[in-house]
Amino acid sequence: MSRRMLRIGNRIGVWMYRTLDGRLASGSKDVHVLMLTTPGRRTGVPRSTCVRYLERPDGLLVWGTGSGSRQDPDWFRNLRAVETTDVQIGAEHHTMHPRELTGQERQVVWTDVILAEDPRIGKFATKARRTIPVAVLEPVET
């Protein structure tokens, strides 16, 4: 899929998520989607994208397959550059701290949590021929 088509699809997805408060975000009751809004790392302009997530005790797991592209998705690169990000789940907004997982921690989460939940995600890593980045979004104490 071309980069242009992915951007158009993202804009439509973000518009639908905002308009419907995430009610039709995934098309499946077993797949959970949140909307992440993070300032662009170069422009500072807020950028929103809808991404799949999994819950875990210390926060929410997100991963950047980029539909199998050779480089990490822009939203993940923006996430690396910030201290906090806005996460919308349904109609609720949360300020969260992103923490990229590395080394053994990332490998265990990728294999034992993400791929265990949905092995089909692995096809994107195979297509991308890169290590798919994984982050946990941790709640910011108020």
C-alpha atoms as one frame of an Amber mdcrd trajectory, in Angstrom:
protein
   0.000   0.000   0.000   1.400   3.405  -0.885   2.331   5.963   1.751  -0.258
   8.352   0.299  -3.045   5.792   0.674  -1.989   5.086   4.270  -2.190   8.807
   5.085  -5.645   9.127   3.524  -6.800   6.043   5.419  -5.405   7.479   8.655
  -7.241  10.781   8.154 -10.514   8.940   7.579  -9.900   6.726  10.625  -9.119
   9.696  12.881 -12.202  11.577  11.650 -14.397   8.530  12.318 -12.860   7.941
  15.760 -13.457  11.562  16.796 -16.948  11.718  15.307 -18.131   8.413  16.796
 -16.023   8.424  20.002 -14.295   5.260  18.842 -17.459   3.169  18.613 -16.623
   1.672  15.196 -12.858   1.934  15.418 -11.868  -1.688  14.957 -14.777  -3.504
  13.378 -14.252  -6.320  15.914 -15.070  -6.614  19.604 -11.790  -8.494  20.113
  -9.560  -5.749  18.688  -9.086  -2.598  20.766  -8.150   0.691  19.085  -7.165
   3.988  20.683  -6.440   7.380  19.198  -3.042   8.797  19.988  -2.348  12.540
  19.619   1.296  13.527  19.845   3.125  16.683  18.719   5.172  16.173  15.565
   8.850  15.810  16.433   9.890  18.491  13.917   6.851  20.782  13.672   5.264
  20.512  17.118   1.876  20.318  15.361  -0.422  17.771  17.054  -0.689  14.583
  14.976  -3.376  11.976  15.586  -3.502   8.347  14.566  -5.542   5.311  15.507
  -3.563   2.305  16.692  -4.317  -1.091  18.081  -3.475  -1.653  21.738  -3.447
  -4.296  24.445  -4.024  -3.651  28.120  -1.532  -4.742  30.734  -1.242  -3.967
  34.438   1.182  -1.045  34.038  -0.489   0.576  31.015  -1.320   0.073  27.360
   0.904  -1.674  24.814   1.228  -0.206  21.319   3.489  -1.316  18.475   4.577
   0.252  15.204   4.271  -2.201  12.329   3.601   0.560   9.798   1.694  -2.066
   7.786   5.034  -3.732   7.114   6.931  -0.668   5.862  10.748  -0.648   5.993
  10.847   2.228   8.493   9.182   2.904  11.813   5.898   4.771  11.403   5.919
   8.542  11.918   3.560   8.274  14.893   6.028   6.010  16.722   8.967   8.301
  15.947   6.908  11.221  17.306   6.087   9.177  20.410   9.804   8.664  21.094
  10.330  12.445  21.168   7.772  13.378  23.851   7.321  13.080  27.603   3.530
  12.755  27.439   0.867  12.038  24.858  -2.926  12.302  24.715  -4.689   8.959
  24.471  -8.379   8.752  23.623 -10.216   5.500  24.304 -13.833   5.862  23.327
 -14.909   9.276  24.623 -12.308   9.366  27.432  -8.999  11.228  27.192  -5.932
  10.308  29.245  -2.494  11.881  29.486   0.071   9.109  29.334   3.837   8.716
  29.417   5.262   6.594  26.572   8.111   4.221  27.396   9.716   2.321  24.540
  10.566  -1.255  25.404  14.031  -2.479  24.449  16.174  -5.575  24.661  14.859
  -8.625  26.453  11.810  -6.793  27.818  10.712  -5.870  24.285  11.378  -9.384
  22.973   9.345 -11.055  25.736   6.419  -8.661  25.276   6.528  -9.028  21.466
   6.568 -12.824  21.585   4.634 -13.707  24.736   2.013 -10.951  24.683   1.536
  -9.355  21.255   2.116 -12.374  18.994   0.384 -14.645  21.499  -2.687 -12.386
  21.264  -2.653 -12.291  17.458   0.016 -14.250  15.541  -1.066 -12.539  12.284
   0.786  -9.399  13.442   4.054 -11.246  12.802   3.523 -11.031   9.034   4.144
  -7.277   9.238   7.508  -7.826  10.933   8.444 -10.354   8.260   7.450  -7.950
   5.494   9.235  -4.982   7.139  12.455  -6.906   7.849  13.052  -4.725  10.908
  12.459  -4.982  14.617   8.960  -3.677  15.276   9.102  -1.045  18.048   6.910
  -1.587  21.106   5.954   0.929  23.794   3.915   0.917  26.943   1.783   3.972
  27.617   1.797   4.528  31.359  -0.799   6.701  33.132   0.477  10.083  34.313
  -0.363  10.675  37.951  -2.397  13.827  38.471
